[in-house]
C-alpha cells in the first residue's frame, strides 16, 4: 500500500514508527464509545485492530484499516482470552477481512490510569506481545484517541498519529453488520425523513405538471396560428380574385343582398376586404406565438430559468409543506475538501451517531461517496 495522500495529522509523529488509522475505524470506535456512555451497564469494550505493516530499515509504518469487537471482554476477568473469544475473532476476520493481519488491539472505556492498569498490561502481554503490535485507547469521557507502546512491561504514550481517508468497503460492511440489530431509530427521525422525501416528490410532480401545461399551451397556440393562417389565406384569395368583367356571373349565384341592406353582390369584394381587415391581426405576427395570459404565465414561469437570487427559494406551496411537515428540523451543509459523513457529524453534533441519519436524509447509496460543494440536508440534533 502506498502512503495515503489524504491524511490528517494528530499530535507529533515519531519518525521511527508511524501509525496510520483509517477514518472508518475512528468513526466506529467513537460510535461504540458513545453507546457505552449511554448504557450504564456497559463500562468498557475491546477490539482487535487489523491492517498491515511496512518496514524500511529501522522505520516502521503501521496501517490500521479494520477492527473486530471482542465478544465477552467485559465479562472476562482473565488476562488470556479464551478459545471461544479467539474463535469468534477469527470467524469475523474470515467473514469481513481477507488479506488483513492483526496489528494490535483497542480498549474503549471511561477515563482510567491506562499506563498503570494491571489488567490492561496483563491482557496486552498475554495476547498481543508481538513486535510492534500497537495498543490504542479511546477515552469515552474525554472523547480522545491515544496510542501506546509496550516497553519494559509498561505502556508509554505515543506523541501522535495520522488519520487517513479512502474508500474502505471491508470496514464499511463490518460496520453495517454490527449495527444491523441497532433499533435506535426514533419515530420523529423517520417522520422528518419521510417529510423531506415527500417535499422532493411534490416538487418533481409539480415540475412535470408545468411541463405538460407548457406543451399543451404551445400545441394550442400552434393550432390557433394554423387556423388563423388558413382563414387569412382564404380571405386574401377571395379579396384579390381578378375581375375578368364577368361580375354578372357572380351576381347570378349570389343574387341576394347582404344583411338585407342596399349592398349588392357586386359590392362583396369591398365588404370582404373590410372583414379581412378586422380578422387579420395587426399587432401579433402569425409566425410568432402571442404572449400567454397572466394566469398562464404563472403556471409556466417555473419552466424557464428564474433569477439567480430566487433559484433556491421555495414557492408558497412548498413553504407550507415544509412548515407542516417539520422541515424546520433540518438545515443545509456544504461539503468541504476532506469531509466525510463521520467528520461532518462530529463537526456539527460533536458526535458520529448522526452519520446514518444524514445518509438517509440525502438518499445516499454510499456514505463514503460525497464531493466538495455538495449540499447535504442536516437534521436537528
Secondary structure, DSSP 8 states (H G I E B T S, - for coil): ----SSEEEEE---TTEEEEEEHHHHHHHHHHHHHHHH-TT--EEEEEEEEEEEEETTEEEEEEEEEEE-TTTTT---SS--HHHHHHHHHHHHHH-SS-EEEEEEEEES---GGG-HHHHHHHHHH--STT-EEEEEETTTTEEEEEEEETTEEEE-SEEEEE----HHHHHHHHHHTTT-----HHHHHHHHHHHHHHHHHHHHHHHHHHHHHHHHHHHHHHHHHHHHHHHHHHHHHT----S-HHHHHHHT-S-GGGSS--GGGHHHHHHHHHHHHS-SSS-TTS-----HHHHHHHGGGS---GGGTT---HHHHHHHHHTTGGGEEEEE--TT--HHHHHHHHHSSSTTHHHHHHHTT-S-TT---TT-EEEEE--
